[in-house]
């Protein structure tokens, strides 16, 4: 129920890099073709959020983002 772009901005404000949609459609405002192909409706697909992990990503960083997301989503829903 929250647009991916909204979460990307909220995460950026707390120092977390993220993107909305699939990497192959970066920069597009259209719903991710990958999420559509998986059967999501266009509105749900617009809620996609992409977080990438690398060799330097720690468990603590993953835990931190997992702890932040519910509050950010709740705030975005309340503002929306």
C-alpha positions in Angstrom: 0.0 0.0 0.0 3.0 2.3 -0.3 4.8 3.4 -3.5 8.3 2.2 -3.8 9.6 5.7 -4.6 8.2 6.9 -1.3 10.1 4.3 0.6 13.3 5.0 -1.4 13.1 8.6 -0.3 12.4 7.7 3.4 15.2 5.2 3.4 17.6 7.7 1.9 16.8 10.1 4.7 18.1 7.5 7.2 21.2 6.7 5.1 20.0 3.5 3.4 20.4 3.2 -0.4 17.5 1.5 -2.2 15.7 1.6 -5.5 12.1 1.0 -6.7 11.4 -1.7 -9.1 13.8 -3.9 -11.1 17.3 -2.9 -12.1 16.5 -3.5 -15.7 13.8 -0.8 -15.6 15.8 1.7 -13.5 14.6 5.3 -14.0 11.2 4.3 -15.4 8.0 5.4 -13.6 6.1 2.4 -15.1 5.5 -0.6 -12.9 8.3 -3.2 -12.9 7.8 -5.6 -15.8 9.4 -8.3 -13.6 6.8 -7.8 -10.8 4.0 -7.7 -13.4 5.2 -11.0 -14.9 5.1 -12.5 -11.4 1.4 -11.7 -11.3 1.2 -8.5 -9.3 -1.3 -6.0 -10.4 0.1 -2.6 -11.5 -0.6 -0.8 -8.3 1.1 -3.5 -6.2 4.0 -3.6 -8.6 4.5 0.1 -8.0 5.2 -0.7 -4.4 8.3 -2.7 -5.3 11.5 -2.0 -3.3 14.9 -3.3 -4.3 17.7 -3.6 -1.8 21.0 -5.0 -3.0 23.5 -6.9 -0.8 27.2 -7.1 -1.4 30.1 -8.9 0.0 30.6 -6.1 2.6 27.0 -6.1 3.8 26.8 -7.2 7.4 24.0 -9.0 9.2 23.7 -6.0 11.5 23.0 -3.8 8.4 20.3 -6.1 7.2 18.8 -6.3 10.7 18.8 -2.5 10.9 16.9 -2.1 7.6 14.5 -4.8 8.6 13.8 -2.9 11.8 13.4 0.4 10.1 11.0 -0.6 7.3 7.8 -1.2 9.3 8.0 2.2 10.9 8.7 3.9 7.5 5.9 2.1 5.9 3.5 3.0 8.7 4.5 6.7 8.4 4.1 6.7 4.6 0.6 5.1 4.9 -0.4 7.7 7.5 0.8 10.6 5.4 -0.7 9.2 2.2 
